[in-house]
Amino acid sequence: MKSNSFEKYYGITTFGESHGKVIGVVIEDVKPGIKFPLEKIQSALDKRRPGVGTFSSTRKEKDELQVLSGIFEGKTTGMPICLLIYNKDSHSQDYEHLKDLFRPGHADFSYFKKFKIYDHRGGGRASGRETISRVVASGLVENILEDINIKIYPVKIGKFEVTEIDNSFQNELSWHDKTNYENLIEYLNNIKNEGNSIGGIVEVKIKNIPTGLGDPVFEKLDANLAKATLSIGAVKGIEFGYGFELAALKGNEANDAMDKDGFFTNYHGGILGGISTGNDLIFRFVVKPTSSINITQKTVTKDNKEVEFKSHGRHDTCIIPRIIPVAMAMIKLVLADALSYQKLIAGKKLQLTDYREAINKIDEDILIAIGRRQKISKLVGKFKRENKLQIENKDREEELLAKLKQKGKLWNIDKSLVVDIWNIIISESKKRQ
């Protein structure tokens, strides 16, 4: 399973750990001739990086983007693009006291139980530093998004809620309510002095989104946005439109009535049946408090011994300001993917590169499926040998081939091609059994 890849029509694979040498991303399926937006990407990285803002981690990283491949004379070549950020201020020694214990709220315990090993130096791939790759990759989809406008801002931090939004009011927290901002800063300073942390709720509002994005039933737009957003480490919940408030409404109250000019309300948040309606797309997600805090807590060691420990590293009092550019990145990637697919099915005039992108992704999916089949075939062979079962089953093979021929007919695939593919698959399977 390619769990470190995020791909459909625009593919990325990310790599690197918090205290490794580099964080990086390989990006494929980018059209040639696009001006590489280095300054925009670097600007987004600067907003995400540690050491910026009063309530951010004091880790000092410049996060300067390094281009290894796929860019020539400032433009994309159509080849795979590899981009790196070097880790230069990791201070791994600060984490030595955590080597044999599981930090509360972190992924140490679950990583160890799954992989039997984990990187105690900042969490490895579970660290928020991993999100650099997402921000970098999203910088290359601006040409696909066109006029879509995405706004992201917190509506709740700890006990403080936004009462009125003034987008002209700018600050390090992206907090758009000037009426309680000073009180919020005082509140956060008190939490910081305690060595503690706080979470909140972030709202996303997307304007100028076209109708028709998203596909039933497993590629719904809200489902893909939810998965992308929840893949961000500190995010623990999400709701669209009126979300959980819909539970208190009756059907005639919750339904968005309409006339020839459109919808009267937007309780659905711009998505119905997993497909965008053209209304503003609105959703909110919950960010938990930063898990690393300078307060003594109880936990257990790898040997299941109860101990007390206190974090001594450099941590964020509130992670929300640094999560905003990451959420922006994931939203852009999802929308770019949906727009690319919609272009294929909408009958719009396509370029040769559009057709090639679609074919390349299908070819890759075929290879992935064959690879998975080979692994399972190997396990089947092992199971049969251990249980002294017959390796070949001609009757079953003929039955499966007959079914494939029928399915091939539905897709207008020549019967001889189905037989050729089947013979190759069976031949490869028997080699592994």
N, C-alpha and C positions, 0 to 999 in steps of 0.2 A: 504494500500500500504506500503510495507516494504522499505521505502525510506532511511533508515539508514543501509540497508544491501546491500552487493555487492556479488552476488553469482550466480553460475551455477553449475559447477563441483567442485568448491572450494569456500566454503561459509564463509563469515565474516559478523558480525554485530557489529557496532561501537556505543559507547555511551560516554556521558560526555560533560561538558561545560568548557569554558575557565576559569571560576572562580568557578567551582564546586570543589568537593573534589578530583575527579579522572577523567582521560581520559582512556578509555579502549576498548577492543575488545574481542569478543568471536569468535573463529575460529573452524569450523567443517570440516569434510571430510578430515582430515589429516591422512595419513597412519600411523600405529603404527611402532615403531622401528626406526624412523628417529632421528638422533642426533639433539638436540635442539640448534640452532646456536646463543646462547645468545650474544657472543662477536660481531658477525657481525651485529646483530640487534641493539645492543647498539651503535656501531660505526656509523650506519646510523642515529640513533636518535641524536647523538652528532652533526652531521652535520646540522640537521634540527632545533635543539633547539635554543631558544633565548639566547642572551648574548654572542654569539660566532661571532667574526668578527667586523670590524670597523663600518659597516653600518647596523648592526642588532639592534633589540630592546635590551634595557638594562635589560629587565626582566631576572632574574637569576634563571633558573630552571635546576636541574641536570638531570631530565628526566630518572631516574633510573628505569629499567624495573622490575616489580614484577610479579611473576608467581603464579596464584591461583589454576590452575587445568590443567589436561591433560598431565603433564610432570612427569616422574618418573625416577630417576637415570640418568637424563640428556637426556632422550629419550621420544618421543611422545608415548602415550599409545593407541591412536586411539579414545580416548574420547574427548569431547569438551574442547578446550584450552581457558582459560580466563586469559588475561594479563592486567595489570594496570600500569599506571603512575600517581603518586600523584602530584597535584598542590600545590606548597609550597611557591610561591612568587607572588601571584596574585594581591595584593594591591587594593582590590575592592573599597576602599575609594577614590581612584584617579578618579573613574568614577561617583561619586555621582552627580556631576554637569550635567551629561548627562541623568539623570533619566527621564526627561519629554520632551526631544527633540530628533529629528532624525538627526544623523550625516550624512553629505553629503558623498556619495560614499559607505556607509555601507548598511547592510541589515536591519537596524532598522525599516525603514519605511515599507518595504515589509513584514517583519515578523509580525509587529504590525497589518497591514491590514489583513493578513491571519489568524493569531492566536489570535488577540486581546490582546496579551501580548508579551513582549520580554525582554530578559535579557540584560539590559544596561551595565552590568559589562564585557566589553570586547567583547560583541556580542554573548555570549553563543555558540550555535552550529555553528554559522556563523563565528566564529573565526578561524584563521589559526591554532590554537592549536588543533583543531579537527583532523588535518591531522596526528597527532602522531599515531593514530590507524592504518592508512593505511601503514605507514612505518613499524610498528611492524608486521603486518600481512604478508607483502611481504617477510619477512625474511624466511618464511617457504616454499617457492616455488623454491628455488635454485635447488633442486634435479630434478624438472620437466623441468627447462629451459636448463639444460645441457650446451652445448657449445655456446648458444646464447650470443652475446656480445652487450651490450647497452652502448652507449656514449651519454651524455647529457651536453650541454654547451651553454652559451649565445652567440649569434652572433650580438646582438645589445643591448646596454644599453643607454637609452636617445638618444643623438645625435651621439654617438660613435658606429661604426660598425667594425666588425672583417674584416681585409683585408687579413690576412694570418693566418692559424691555425698551431700552434706548440703545440702538445699534451704534450710535455716534459715541457712546461712552466706552472708551477703550482702556484696557488695563491688562496686567500680566495674567489674570485669572480668566479673561474673556467673560467677565461678569457684567452683564448689561443693565444692572439696576443700581443707579447712583444713590438711591434713597437709603440703602443699607450697606453700601460697600465698605465704609470705614469701620462699621461694627463687625462686619465679616472678617476684615483684616485683623482686628483685635482678637477675635475669636480664634483665628488660625494661629496667631502668634502665641496665644495661651496653650494651644494644643502642641505646638512646636516645642515650647519650653518644657512641657511635660514629658517630651520624648515620645509623644503619641502621634497618631495619624487619623485622618477622617476621609470619608468617601462622599458620594453625591449622585446626582442624576443629571445626565446630559441630554439635551434635545437636539434633534436633527430636522431641518426643514429644507426640502429640495424643491425649487421652483423651475418652471419651464421644462418639466420632464414630459416627454412625449407619451401619448397613449399607446398601449400595446406591449410594453416591456414585461417580460416574465412569461413562463410557459408551464401549463399544467402537465403533470401533477407534482413532479419532484424537482422542478426547476422554477418554482414560483418566485417572484421577485422578492416578496417579503421573507420567504424562507432562506433565500440566498443572502439577503442583507443581514438576516438574523445570524446565520452561521458565520458570516464574515466578521460581524461585530463581536459575537461571543467568542471568536477565536483570539480576541485580545485578552491577555491574561487576567486583568483585574475586573473584567465585565462579567456580571453575574445574572443579569436579567434584561429583558427587552419587551417593549410594547409598541404597537402601531395605532395611530389615530387616537381614539379615546381609550384604547387598551383595556386595562382591568376595570375601568369605570363602566364599561359596557355591561358588566355583570349586574348592575343595579338598574339598568334601563329595560323597558319593554320593547318588543319588536317594532311597534309603530314609532317608538322614540329613537331607536338605534338605527333604523333603516334610513339611508340617505335618499329622500324623495328628490325627484328631478322634473324639470320641464324641458321645453325645446332649447332653452338657453344653458342647461346644465344642472348640476346638483345644487340643492338648497343648502346642504350641510356637508361636512367632511369627516363624519365619525369614523369612516373606514380608513382615514389617513392616506388617501390617494391610491389605495390598492384594493381591488375586489377580485376574488378568485385567483389571487396570485399574480394579477396583471394590472399594470398601472392604468389609472383612469384619466390621467391628464390633470387632475387636481394636485395641489401641493402634496408631496409625499412627506409625511410627518411620523417620526418615531422617537422614542426615548429609551435610553439604556442606563442601567445602574452600575456604578463603579464602587467597588468595595474599598475600605481603607487600606492603605499600604500595609502589607503584612509585616515588614521589618519595622520594629519600634524599639526604642531604647528604654524598655520597661521589662522588669523581670517576669518571666512566664514559665509555666511548667510544661515539660515535654518528655519524650523518651529517646533513648539512644538506639542504635542499630541492634543492640543486644536486649532491647526492651527494658532497660533500666530507667526508672524515673529520675529526672534531674531538673534543675532550674537553670535557666540561662538568660542572658541579656544581650541583645544585638549591640554591636559596637561599630557597625559600618556606617556608610553615608546614605541616608534615606530621604524619601520625599514625605513631607507632612501631608500633602494632598497631591495625588498623581493626576488629577483631572486636566490641568493645563497641558501636560505632556501627552495625555491620551488623545486629546482633540485632533492633532495632526495625524495620528495613527488611524483613528476612526475615519477621518477624511480620506485617507489613503485607501482603506478597505472599501469604502462606499464607491470611490471612483473606479476601483478595479471591478466591482460587481456591475456597476452601470455600464462600463465600457464593454464588458462581456455581453450583457443583455442587448446593448445597442448593436454590437457586431452581429449577433445572431439574428436580431430583428431585421437588419439590413438584408440578410440572405433570404428571409422568407417573405419580405414585403414587396418583392418584385421591383425593387429599385435598380437603377442601372449600376452594374458592378464592374470593377476593374479586374484585370487578370490576377492581380495580387489578392483580391478578395476571394476568388475561386481557389487560388493556391492555398490560402490560409485555411479554408474549410477542408480541402483535401488533406492537407498536412495533419490537421487535428484528427481526422477520421483514421488516417494511416497510423497515427500514434496510438489511438484507442485500440485499433486492431492488434498492434504489437503488445500492448499492455494486457489485453485479453488472452493472447496466445501465451505470454509469459506466465500469467496466473494459472492457465490450464496445464502448462507443463509442470508447474510446482505441485498441483493437485494430482496429476497423473503419477508423479513420483511417489506421492504419499499413498495412492491407491495400490501401486505395485508393491510397496513395502507391506501394506496391510494384508494383501492377498498372500504374499510369501509367508508372513508370520502366522497366518491362519490356514495355510495350506489350501488356498482356494485356486481354482483354475484361472490362469492369467487371461487367456483369450475367451471371448464370448461372441461368436459369429452371429448368433441370432439377435443379440442386443445391438450389435454394430449395424446390421441390416435394418433393424427397426428404426434406429436413430437416423440413418441415412435417408430412409423413406420420408421421415418427418421433415428433414432439412430440405429435401426436394420440394415438398409441398410449400414450405415457407419461402423457398427460393422462387417458386412460381408466383406467389403473392407479390413479391418485390421485382418481378420481371427479370430474374437472374437465370441465365441459361443453365439447363440441367447438367451439362457436361462440366461447367465451371464449378458447380456445387460438388460434383463427384471428385474433381481434381483437388479441390481444397480439402475435402473430407479425407481423401487418401493420404495427403501430406500430413494432416493433423494426426491421423491414426498411426502412421508410420513413426512420427516423432514421439508419440505417446508410448509406443511399444519399446522404443529405445530406452526410455526412462523407467520402464517396468521390469 
